[in-house]
Amino acid sequence: MEEIFTKLPNNIRKHIENISYNINDIGCSNSNILCFDNNMILKIESSCHSSEMEYTMMKWLQSKLPVPKIIEFCNSNGYSYLLMSKIDGFMSCDEYYLNNPNELVHLLAEGLKMLWNINIDGCPHVNDVENKLKLARIRIDNNLIDIDDCEPETFSKNGFNDVEELYKFLVENKPNQELVFSHGDYCLPNIFFNNHNVSGFIDLSNCGIADKWQDIALCVRSLKHNLGNENYIDLLFEELDIKRDNDKIKYYILLDELF
């Protein structure tokens, strides 16, 4: 981490030099997240398509959704550097919201509705099932799947034997899609609340046009992990005013195992 920090590009360094920071390690990102005392966030990761896509989507969303404001973005020395404003409020996995699950579920549903209300015309990224399966195939072929990160039941006695069997299932059981604007990783650490409202969205590299059930499924999984109470899953669907579809929820959770 120190080595990366000493090699900061000048157009990044000029904004943050001599400003105190701490490192945020919440979530499952492969990036280094530095939180500065002047309310700026620096995300450093190996240069890749994902980092470019996050910058592209954040730029496209600036006037459409509460996302961080871009201060600087560049690639240097094999790393991408995204310097952005800090979102007001708290992660939805903050202790207050976990202790107030009715408010948590209500605001998560409001966040989903905000995403779905975005006009997808001109959206620079398509992240639907077909595209995700193509990416999954590449990841499988390059041995990039970490099955230790998967849900315990996915590769178990009653689950799939290996990633090839899982991939075959996903290809053969593609659901009908309801295309909307999707966050792509709608989990509690990526959604922020403030003053009883949704205040922002982060981790935007998987945003784009996709089935609405992709976000619903990952939201359901995140709620189960954080609350462990099925009643709050039912409440989510009441808030969304849609009928629960367990097959689609299962499908998109399984698809996410390959990422």
N, C-alpha and C positions, 0 to 999 in steps of 0.2 A: 504493500500500500504506500509506504513512504517513497519507494522508488518511482511509482507512478506519479505521486504528487510533486516530486522534484522535477519531473519532465513536463509539467503543464505548459501548454502553448501560451504565448504572451497575450493573445486576445482573450484567453480565459483568466490567466493570472492577474491581469490588470484590475479585474472586478473584485477579486477576493484576497489579494495579498494582505497579509497581516491581520486578517479577520479570523477570529476563533471559530472552530467548527467541531461537530461531533459526527460520529459515523452511525448511520442508521442501518441495522441489520435485520429489521423486521421484513418478513416475506421470503420468497424463494428465488429472488432475482440473482443472476450471476454477476450483477454489477456491483460497483462500489458507490454508495450513496453518501455524500458529504453534506451535512446541514449546517449552514453558516449563520452566524448571529445577526446578519443583516437581512434575514429572511430570503436567502437564496439557497438553492439546492443544486449541487453538481453531481451529475450521474456519469460515471466513468465505466466503460466496458470495452472489450475487444471490438474493433471495427467489424461490423457485419451487416447483413441485410436488415436484421431486426433493429439495430440502432438507427439506421437510415430511415426505416419505416416509422419509428417512433417520432423522429423529427418531422417527417412529412405529415403524419397524421396530426401531430400537435399544432403544426402550422395551419392545416386545413380547418381545425376545430376552433381556432382562436375566437371567432365571433359567434360560434354555434353552441358552445358548451363551456362550463366552468372548468378549464384546464389550466395548467401552469403557463405563464407568459414566457416566451423564449427570450433569453438575454443574449446568449451566444451558442453556436454549435460549430464544431469542427472535428476533423479527423487528423491525428498526428501520432507518429511513432507506433502505429498499429492499434491505436485506441481511438474511440469516439468520446467526445466531451460535450455533454449537454448541460448548459447552465441555464437555470430557469427560476422563476419565482416560486415561493413556497405557497401551497394551498392553505387558506385559512381553515381553522377548525381541527378536528381530530379524526383519526381513522375510525371506521365503523366497528373495528374490533377493540376500541378503547373500553376500558373497564366500565365506564358509565353506561355505554350502550348495551354491553353484555349483561349488565344488571337491570336494564330496562328493555327487555326483548321486544315488547310490543312496539315501542318507538323505533327500535332498530329495524324491525321487519317493515314497518310503514315507510320508513325513509329509503330502505333498499328498493322497495316497490316503486317509490317516487323516482329514484334514480334510473330504474329500468325504463319507466315511461319517458323520462327526459331523453334517453338515448333513442327510443323508438320514434320520437317526434322529430328527429333530425331528418331533413330532406336528403336522401342518398344520391341525388343527381350530382354527378361530378366527383363523387367520393373516389379518392385515388387508390383505394385498396379493396380487393374482394377477398374475403376470408371464409367463403362458403365451404360446404362439405367437399366438393370436388377439389378445390385448391388445397384444403387441409389434408386430404388423402394423398395428394401428390407429394406434399411436403413430408407427410408421415412415411411414405415409401422411401424417400431419400434418407430420412433419419434412420430407418430400419437398415437400409443397405449400408449405411456408414457406422452401424453399431453405436448409435447415439441414444438409445433408449435405456434408461436406468430403471429397471423393474423394482429396485428397492424403494423407489420414490412413489410407487403406485399404491392404490388402495389395497389392503391385505387380501381382499376377496378376489381381485382381478386375476391373479395367477396363483390359484389355490386348487385344492382337490375338486371343488365344484366350479372352478373358473376356467380360464384358458390355459393351455399347456405352454404356450410361448407367444411371442409378439406376432409371429406369422399367422397363428390361428386367430388372434385378436384382429389383425388387419383384414383377414379374409371375411370375418364376421361383419366388420364395418363396411367393407365394400359391398357385401351381399345384402345389407340391411339399411341402405341409405334412406333416411326419412324424407317425406315431403317437407319442403322448406318454406318458411314465411320470412322473406328477406326484409331486413330492417338494418338500421345502423347498430352495430354490436361493439361492445367494449372488447370482447375477446377473452378477458380474464376477470370476470365480474366476481371477485372474491373480496372479503371484508377489508383487507389491508389497502385495497386500491380505491376505495370509496370514502370520501370525507364528508363529515357533517359539521354544521356549526349553527348554533341558535335554532335548533329544531328544524333545520333545512339541509338539503344536500348542497355542500359547498364546493365540491370538486371531484375530479377523477384523475388518477395517475396511472403510470405503467401502460402506455398507450400503443405499444408496438404491435399488438394484435387487433387493434381496432379496424373496422371496415364493414363492408356489406356481408351479412351472414344471417343465418336463421336465428330468430328471436329466442329459440329454445337453447341455443348455445349458452347465452348469458344466464338464462333461467337455471339451467342444469348446474352450472358452476356456482351460482348463488345458493342453490339448494345444498350442494355439497359443503360449501363454506359454512352455512348455517348449521348443518348437522355436526360439523367438526367443532364449532364454537359454542353451540347451545345444547346439542344432543337431545333435542326434544322435538318429536315429530309434529306436535301441535303447532309449532311455529312455522313449519313448512306449509301446513294447511292454511295458516293465517296469511302467508305470502300470496297464495293463490286467491284468497278472498280479496286482498288488497289489489291484486292485478285484475280481478274480475274475469279470470279465465279458468277453464277446466284443467285440472292436473293431468299431464300425460307422462306416465311413468316410463313408457318405452322410450320416448324422446329424451327424457332426463337420463336414463341409463345409457343411451347411445352416446350422448355428448360427454358424459363423464368418462366413458370408455375411450372415446376419441382423444380426449385430453391426456389420457395415459401415455400417448405416443409423443407428447411434447414436454 
